[in-house]
């Protein structure tokens, strides 16, 4: 390997790992640390279940707004990443320092906005670096970041829980500060870091006509089912497990297990052949998550929750990757608008999930019905993706 190639390889890994840590902070901690913190806040009487559901939905509302606003932001990607990292750390620390539901609502909404901005701009920055260094397969490393952060949030929540919910939030914020400091210099505005890619790959043209428009509508609509289907478990998993396994030491470990499963799922998903049909891969991922959600109702034991967490986590970020690939199949290099619409649709599903589940669970004392509805939504999405694929195969055979 030449010296230049070696430097490119090291630069690719440096960029991929920096973006992985960035997504671990912004997504795993900034967005999903609420999941392991919620049981502590409930136990201390800081919240009831309905209030917890509202805070979760406000965070997802912030993500929805942040995702929609990205197209109007023209700042440098590296600057937006640094803003996101610093703001996420401050908002996490604020959750432990302030004791007001109104303040928590503002901070969880703002954390959602920051996580969307950071996800979009860090992804764009990192994927451009990988394209410039001819290392696109390292994209899986970047998208393992949310899993790393979720794993860290679960472990920190369990370890710091002895100091209560405030201690857990302060631990999350401290971790975010330390991790951000570790990678801060990588996102340097100097040299060519935010310059357009110099690669000369020909632009993708996408599919044309009514067929593409129909497929795009299906893609946007069915992505909402993914957001709704996973988010109830992703918001309330430790609470659900504690209800099913009172007195057990296991419930706090299922959430970090979910995060651990995301890591190999992201890396493996990025290495699947590009010629495989994205709709079939989305159908398989939805079906896997449907089984994972269903297991917490049908088999509410330690093995059942453990297997369910793995099945829910493995396709978590792979679903996003398959969606982006299919959007590029349909729209080519003009896919950003379609990806934005699909992300907004996913965000709507995430907002609705906790608002639907929390009041019902508080009245009934059980998450069984919301989880069954979520599993049914994911199963329906899987079947509809297969239906869309088969319809296309029929049109091809008829030509």
C-alpha positions, 0 to 999 in steps of 0.5 A: 500500500502506498503512503498516500493510500495509507493516509487516505485509509487512516483519514477514512477511518478517522472520519467514520469513527468521528461521525460514529461518536457524533451520532452516539452523542446526538442520537444515543444520548441526546435522543434516547437517554430518556428511555433508561432515565424514565423508570427512575423519574417515575420511581421518584415521582417526578413524572407519571406515565402520561407525562413521560409519554408527552416528553418523549413525543415532544422530543420526537416533535423536535426531531421532526421539526429539525429534519424539516428545517435542514433544507433551509440551513446553509451553514457549514456541515462541520459548524452544525455538527459542533453546534449539535454536540455542544447543545446536546451536552448542555441540554443533557446536563440541564435535565439533571440541574433543573426540576420543572416539567416545563423546562424539561419539555423545552429541553427535550424538544430542543434535544430533538431538533439538535439530534436531527441537525447533527444526524443530517449534517454529520451523515453528509460530512462523513459520507463525503469524506468516505467518497473522497477516500474511496471507502464507502463501506465504512458508512456502516461504522457511522450508522453504528453510532446510535447503537453505541450511544444507546448502549452507553446510555443504558450502562450509564443509567444502570450504573448511576441510577443509585444517585437517582434520575438527576445523577443519571442525567448528569452522567449522560451530560458528562459523557457527552462533553467528554466524547465531544471533546475527543472528536472536536478537532476532527470537524475542522473548517480548514482545508477542504473538509466542507468542500464539494466532493471531487469524485467523478462518479456519474450522477444517478438518474433515478426512475421516471414516470407514474411508476416512480411517483407511485413507489415514492408515495408507498415509500413515504407512507410505509416509513411512518409505520416503522416510526410508529412500530418501534417507538413504543418499545424504544421509549418504554422498554425498561418500564415494560420489562419492570412491569413484567419482571418485578424485582428482577435485576434484568429490566435495565439491561434490555435497553443496552442490549438493544443498542448493542444489536444496532451496531452489527446490524448497521455494519452488516446492512451497509455491506449487503449487495446494492442490487438487492431489492430495497423493498424486500429488505425493508419488508424483512427488517419490518418483519424482524422488528414486528416479531421483536415487539410481539415477543414482549407480549407473547413471551414476557420473560428474560429470554423473551425480552432479550430476544425481542431487544435483539430483533428490534435493534438489529434492523434499526438503522439498516431500515434508514439505509435501505430507505435512502437507497430506494429513494436514490433508486427512484430520484437519483441525485435529486433524492433529498426531497423524497428522503426529507418527506420520508423522514417527516413521515417517520417522525409523525409515527414517532410522535403518535406512538407515545401519545397513543401508548402512555394514556392507554397503559396508564389506564389499563396498567399494561402496555399489551394493547399498544404493543400489539398494535405496534407489532401489527403496524410493522407486520402490515408494513412488511406485507405492503412492501412485498405487495408493492414489489410483486406488483412491479414484478407483474408489470415487468413480466407483462412487458 
